[in-house]
Amino acid sequence: MEFIPPADDLEAYLQILPVQIRAELETDTEGMIEVVLDLGRKPEARYFDHHRHYLSEEPISQEDIDYAIARVGQFTGDNRAGIERTLHRISCIRNRQGKIIGLTCRVGRAITGTIDIIRDLVESGKSILFLGPPGVGKTTKLREMARVLADEVGKRVIIIDTSNEIAGDGDIPHPAIGTARRMQVAQPEHQHGIMIEAVENHTPEAIVIDEIGTEQEAAAARTIAERGVQLIGTAHGNALDSMLKNPTLVDLVGGIQTVTLGDDEARRRGTQKTVLERSSQPTFEICVEILDRQTLAIHKNVAESVDSLLRGWKIHPEIRKRDESTGKFAIVRPEEQLPTAAQKTPLVGSTINAQPLPLGAEGAYALDHMEAYGGPQKDTFLKIYPYAVSKGLLERVIKTLNLPAEVVKTIEDADAILALRSYARAGAKIYSLAEAKQIPVYVVKSNNMPQIQKALREALHLDADIYSIGDGSADILDETEIALEEARQAISAVMNRQEPIELAPRKAYIRRLQHQLVERFNLSSRSIGDEPMRRLRILPPTNSQTNVGYI
């Protein structure tokens, strides 16, 4: 059901457009998202169903842009303006001299009923984080939640409205937020200060905020949550697992720290001794991923979901879907109870949606990309077909080292082949079979445990010192911790300075851990130099990589 705004809402929007464009648009506003006015290009209207409509054959002139600018509010530091007492948002594009040469005139609508699908979560009193791509309705939901909490639940609600997008432009907020109060933010960089001011000065029971995007804002959000105030907000990110790769905002979901496990615990988990774990309680107890306007994926316990992701386990959020025609919603897939560690299949290392790791010279196997959601879950991580290799010895090595692998009887079921060299010379049939299946072949010189152990370490990309029969790794733990801490500090410095940094020379297995840590923060690294002086060089982010603050 649509909220009925003041009668002049859309009329006020049309009034800012040049006359010839307004006349063309007045008969076709149903489902319109925005109008784009770019200097030297045809004016264009965009709609929810993704179709576009040119509003004139004549390109936009500077006079057209100036006409629209004169009829909107002042553009602030984030290059956004509005129309007073409406929800419409006008964003500008400037040239290198600061002159406005383009406008995105976005239609703002207040819609009721959009949060019926999550009303139980809103009324629970828990803090909720919304994630999703632009344009899926995050701000619309925030606006409706503020009204429901203030008018129907009876809470003291304050909206931190940085761009006046939630409650509209002007000093008087739009009626769509009900009796919720609104604090405006003069400049985006001051948002975190206004968040703290709201808690200290106005005794809210709930705070609503759009676009948490900096380290200071993440820290302010934690302060608010720790004071017992319900926090409802959005952040830059499409999914929960993407938040773990964002060093600026990862604290919102609990943060990440490196810990060193004891021998027994590492063996029980089937991981390396140095792993990543959640460092604190998440700021937000619930995370809602907006998949599209009618479909949500809900993590009701962010702490458990983050723990599972850090261990490389699949997570299964609750999926809720809303019927647009009737307004009713249904739980398409209930949230699955997270198994205990004993029920889980251990994965190699501690990964965040582990990316392929290139290995070996002969048919280099890469770890499968572990999707966060959906798809069948394998019983084991790697299925191995022994070719002239003792099946009994292979199974003994897997069992002794507690490796995430199993022996299979046919090549059709295998992810990799382990072959004896005397039976796997160049031109052997096993290679053509492996090529047809597109699986790698690993070769051992002889049927003995050390040879098989070495091949499995290569196939599973395991640490040679930690994953060996017998324990000789205690003396290397301190060096590993120091090296990883050095890498963390270097990552932060690279992001700040935008310059490459070289680390101290390290052993091969430690360099691999450093590479993996760098990749988790969306940066690139290279190994340079010759042994024993071989070391990592961490490269600054490119335009295609996420450039986000500190670790």
Phi, psi and omega in degrees: 000135186270134174293138183267104182281173174306148189299334185266011183304303182286328178296321178296324177296314182294331184293338181279346183275147175306150190304314184293328179286319180300318182297322180289330188271335189302332182266003185218060180256354182295123177074014182283136178264312186198162172242133182249125178240105179243135182304127177083003179237162179291141175294142189224134174255138180240147188232165181302325183276016174073005177273156182237150183222120176284132187266352179196151175276346180272135178291157180289134177257168177297329178296322177298316181294316179297325178300314181290320181299323183292345185250009176240174179288184182285138176282130181264191185298337178266014177060037177236147175220177180213183175244125189303136178067019175230171179260004182290144182237131179246120179246144184244156172244130182249155173274186186292341177268002178091003180279138181284123181235005179201149179225139169247110185259097187268134179280128176259130180231141173259119183240129175265157179090353183287340182255007176303328183293337181232021183301325179297325179287319181297319183278355181288341182086358180276153178285138187233131177251129179254132178234153178159161180292165179299145173086010181261002175102022179297312182293323177300319179292321178300316181299315181291322179294322177300317180295316182295315180296322182282313189270322187259326178269335177084026180269158172277111187243134174235133178258128172268106192248085187294316183252015183057027183275331182283312187246011174086167183278160179096172184281336179261120183291158180293145180299344183296341180268005178064225182267007175298145179267155184233130173250122180275157181238122185294317180227141182305325182291350179263004186301317184296325178293321178292326177301313180292320179301321180300318181289318186285329189256337193235012175040057179282155170262341178212140177237134180245129183217140181254138171063070168285119189223357181233167179296321180295322179291324177295320178294320178295322178297319178296320178299317180297313182296323181290343177270007175084014179268134176292129183243127177235121185205175175239159179217163180285112180162148181265334186208165182298318182294331178291332177295328180290341179266000182254100186296339180285320188250001185298336179296335179298332181247020173116346180073169181228138174224156177266130178232156178249122182273155171287168183302313184294318182293319178297320179291321179296318180284337186073036182236174169291167181286329178262115184227167175262137177222161177293136187267339182202177176291139179298147174297320180255128182280333181235140176236130179243117175265122179271102182285318169206185187298338184243000186231130181234143170249123190243124172259105184282343177226092184299322182301313181293321180295318179294317178302318180294317180297320181293334177269002178082014180271153176284146176242152186230086180291164176283131181255123177241139182230138181253135176276114186296327184284322183260340183083355180276156179230161179220151174275106183288319177218116179292155178294131180277140178294128181291128180293163174283170182299326181291334181272343184278152171276120182291142178250166183283126176069186175248111189239158169245099185047063191312127178274158180303133179246110183294137181226166164049156180271327184263095177074029188333112179280144176237142177299136179299142174292119183272105180289146182289326185228155170073170177080152180291144179264128181289149176289326177226168186276322182223128178255124189245133175256117180277128180244101184067011174260141182299117179297321180298316179295318180300315180294325179296317179297315180299317181290316183297318181271358181055050184276148177280069182207163174213159180266131179245163187268340183229154178295328182300330182268356191270150169262342180202159179242133175249115188238151174277134188304320183295341178255000185229048176283170181305133179088358180295150184298332183300329180289322178292323177294319180293322179294321178297324179273348182059049175234153184280160174242125175252138188244135173244147182289323184208165180278080174216160187297317179300319180296315180294319179301316180297318180295320180292323177299320179292315183296322182263001177060049183261160179283129186294326183280322183281319182262078177215156180283116191099152186248113176228027190254355186299326185285351182258357185293318181299317179298321180296314180298316179298317182295319180290323177294321176300318180295318180299315179295323179293322178300315179297318181293321179297318180293326180286313188270342184060036178228148178292150179226137178259140179265172178290152177301138180220166176290163187300315185291329177287322177299322179296319177296322177294318176304313183296321179296318179298316181297327182293342177251027171060033174245169179247153178215156179226145171271129182230161178084173180251153177299143004268015183259016181291137189209171180267144166242119180267128186261147178291159182293145174270181180297332183273354180258159179283125180257095187231128180351242193245168173266000000 
